[in-house]
Amino acid sequence: MNYPFSSLHHFRQQFNQGLQSLVDKQQLGTFILCLANASNDARLFGELKSQLLKQYQQLFSKYQIAFQSGNPVDEVDEDLLVFLKLHATGFEQLQLTQQRVESHWHCQFNQLRSFRPRRMTKFQHQGEICTPFIESHFNFNKPFMAKECFWSGTFLNRPVDIFYNKYPFADLHGLLVPDRSACLPQFLERDIHHYIWQLCQQMAENLPGIGLGYNSYGAYASVNHLHFQMFIEAQGLPVSHTHWQHNGGEQPYPLNLVKCVDGEVAWQIIDQLHTDKQPYNLLYMPGEIYIMPRKRQGSVEVPHWSSGFTWYELSGGILLFNQQSYKSISETEISALLAELSVNPNISCERFI
């Protein structure tokens, strides 16, 4: 694949062409990945629908014959469960991603993502902020992941892989993995932080609206292999809007956070959070970073319509898996949910300058 970051148009073109080539793999995992990405983009769904429907019918026939005859099916159980939920819903009844604005907040109903098992919702960490990389657990070096890789190359003199997000919830949503072969755990080190800071600013020259999200261990990081969630949001996520106090406005954000415009000051704050074993989420934007300490996952009850609050929710993008909740949730409810996750660590930019 050609270098895809020369412009937003070229990036989108290459991203979608990669998905189109994956449709032809005739495999359950890539079928789900392509369907989930297409359901996030009405135009792309229209282009791929006939191919996806044909593959859905072929897969269903294959599994039906296997199950009726008592033969094993060599598929990941999670993928089979998602396929079963899709079949129970009906391919033609699958709803594309819906989005609306509720006051300050971005609300999203993402039906296909809701089919994914909610593995992390009730998982409680025991105070760790880092745990060793374990090769036998899921990671981006697994051979089957190779086909889900959108781009591999060198960026700013460091090897980088970008994988498609199998269940995306943002535009051009990918998983950026620096130094993949080094088997780094999901724990941010100083050099990687500065690398992502620089990468975000460099890519923004050709990809306006780029951002990168990060979940620390204990803050809904579901894969213990260092990665960042790369996306495009032309208008910015709600946390970056100018009416908030941290951006010079008058209104307090419901979650205590720190905004930094200096990469080294940001690192000193993150390093202090590591020392305190304080879980956090990050949002990197060009020339700025939002550092969001939060209560440890599992310590706060998760709403029935959510799989847990990550960097995206703390940045003001609310994912809902229930249609009624999506339509009815209010500004007050969203603000209260964010406030419930808030903590009061002794951090501020001024302290580290």
CORCORNOR-V88151 format. One record per residue. N is the residue number from 1. BURIAL is # if it has 16 or more other C-alpha atoms within 10 Angstrom, else .. D_LAST is the distance of its C-alpha to the last C-alpha in Angstrom with 1 decimal. Layout:
n = [N,N]
burial = [BURIAL,BURIAL]
d_last = [D_LAST,D_LAST]
This chain:
n = [1,2,3,4,5,6,7,8,9,10,11,12,13,14,15,16,17,18,19,20,21,22,23,24,25,26,27,28,29,30,31,32,33,34,35,36,37,38,39,40,41,42,43,44,45,46,47,48,49,50,51,52,53,54,55,56,57,58,59,60,61,62,63,64,65,66,67,68,69,70,71,72,73,74,75,76,77,78,79,80,81,82,83,84,85,86,87,88,89,90,91,92,93,94,95,96,97,98,99,100,101,102,103,104,105,106,107,108,109,110,111,112,113,114,115,116,117,118,119,120,121,122,123,124,125,126,127,128,129,130,131,132,133,134,135,136,137,138,139,140,141,142,143,144,145,146,147,148,149,150,151,152,153,154,155,156,157,158,159,160,161,162,163,164,165,166,167,168,169,170,171,172,173,174,175,176,177,178,179,180,181,182,183,184,185,186,187,188,189,190,191,192,193,194,195,196,197,198,199,200,201,202,203,204,205,206,207,208,209,210,211,212,213,214,215,216,217,218,219,220,221,222,223,224,225,226,227,228,229,230,231,232,233,234,235,236,237,238,239,240,241,242,243,244,245,246,247,248,249,250,251,252,253,254,255,256,257,258,259,260,261,262,263,264,265,266,267,268,269,270,271,272,273,274,275,276,277,278,279,280,281,282,283,284,285,286,287,288,289,290,291,292,293,294,295,296,297,298,299,300,301,302,303,304,305,306,307,308,309,310,311,312,313,314,315,316,317,318,319,320,321,322,323,324,325,326,327,328,329,330,331,332,333,334,335,336,337,338,339,340,341,342,343,344,345,346,347,348,349,350,351,352,353]
burial = [.,.,.,#,#,.,.,#,.,#,#,.,.,#,#,#,.,#,#,#,.,#,#,.,.,.,.,#,#,#,#,#,#,#,#,#,#,#,#,#,#,.,.,#,#,.,.,#,#,.,.,#,.,.,#,#,.,.,#,.,.,.,.,.,.,.,.,.,.,.,.,.,.,.,.,.,.,.,#,#,.,#,#,.,#,#,#,.,.,.,#,.,.,.,.,#,#,#,#,.,.,#,.,#,#,#,#,#,#,#,#,#,#,#,#,#,.,.,.,#,#,.,.,.,.,.,.,.,#,#,.,.,#,.,.,.,.,.,#,#,.,.,.,.,.,.,.,#,#,#,#,.,.,.,.,.,.,.,.,#,#,#,#,#,#,#,#,#,#,#,#,#,#,#,#,#,#,#,#,#,.,.,#,#,#,#,#,#,.,.,.,.,#,.,#,#,#,#,#,#,#,.,#,#,.,#,#,#,#,#,#,#,#,#,#,#,#,#,#,#,#,.,#,#,#,#,#,#,#,#,#,#,.,.,.,.,#,#,#,#,.,.,#,#,.,#,.,.,.,.,.,.,#,#,#,#,#,#,#,#,.,.,#,#,#,#,#,#,#,#,.,.,#,#,.,.,#,#,#,#,#,#,#,#,#,#,.,#,#,#,#,#,#,#,#,#,#,#,.,.,.,.,.,.,#,.,#,#,#,#,#,#,#,#,#,#,#,#,#,#,#,#,.,.,.,#,.,.,.,.,.,.,.,#,#,.,#,#,#,.,#,#,#,.,.,.,#,#,.,.,.,.,.]
d_last = [43.4,42.1,38.4,37.6,34.3,35.8,35.9,35.7,39.5,40.0,37.6,39.5,42.8,42.0,40.5,43.7,46.0,44.6,45.4,48.8,49.5,48.4,50.9,53.7,52.6,54.9,52.7,51.5,47.8,47.5,49.8,47.4,44.3,46.1,47.4,44.1,42.4,45.4,45.4,41.9,43.4,46.7,47.7,47.0,48.9,51.8,51.9,51.8,53.7,57.1,55.9,53.9,56.8,59.2,56.9,56.5,60.3,60.8,58.3,59.9,63.4,62.3,60.8,63.8,66.2,64.3,64.0,67.5,68.8,66.6,64.9,61.2,58.5,55.9,52.9,49.7,50.4,47.4,48.6,52.1,50.9,49.0,52.2,54.3,52.2,52.5,56.3,56.6,54.8,56.7,55.3,56.6,55.0,51.5,49.2,46.7,43.1,42.8,39.8,39.4,36.8,36.6,34.8,31.1,31.9,33.5,36.4,38.2,41.5,41.7,45.1,45.2,41.8,43.2,45.9,43.5,43.7,40.8,40.0,36.5,37.2,38.3,36.7,34.8,32.2,32.3,28.6,28.0,24.9,26.6,30.3,32.0,33.5,37.2,39.4,42.2,40.0,39.4,37.2,37.1,39.1,42.2,45.0,45.8,42.2,43.1,45.0,42.1,39.8,39.3,37.8,37.1,35.7,33.0,29.9,27.3,29.2,29.0,31.9,31.6,34.1,34.1,36.5,38.0,36.9,40.2,39.6,37.3,35.9,34.1,35.3,35.6,34.1,33.7,32.1,30.1,30.4,28.6,30.5,33.1,35.3,32.7,33.2,29.5,29.1,27.1,23.9,20.9,19.8,16.9,19.3,21.0,17.9,17.0,20.7,21.1,18.1,20.1,23.4,22.7,21.9,24.8,27.3,26.4,28.1,31.4,30.8,29.5,28.4,27.3,25.0,24.5,24.5,23.8,25.2,24.1,26.8,27.8,26.7,30.0,29.5,33.2,33.3,31.8,31.5,28.1,28.3,26.7,28.6,28.9,30.3,30.9,30.4,31.1,30.2,27.1,27.0,26.9,23.2,22.4,24.6,23.6,25.1,22.4,19.8,17.0,18.5,19.0,22.4,24.0,25.0,23.1,23.1,25.2,22.9,19.5,17.0,13.5,13.5,11.0,11.8,9.6,11.5,9.4,6.7,10.0,11.5,9.4,10.4,13.9,14.2,13.7,16.4,18.6,18.4,19.4,22.0,21.0,22.7,20.9,21.7,19.8,20.7,19.8,20.7,20.5,17.0,15.7,15.7,16.7,15.9,18.8,19.4,23.0,26.0,27.7,30.5,33.9,32.6,33.2,36.5,36.5,38.7,42.0,41.1,38.0,37.2,33.8,30.5,28.3,25.4,28.0,29.0,25.5,24.9,28.0,30.8,33.4,36.0,39.3,42.3,44.8,46.3,47.0,43.5,42.1,44.3,43.8,40.1,38.6,35.2,35.3,36.0,33.2,30.6,32.0,31.8,28.1,27.5,29.5,27.1,24.0,22.1,19.6,17.1,14.3,11.5,9.2,6.4,5.3,5.8,3.8,0.0]
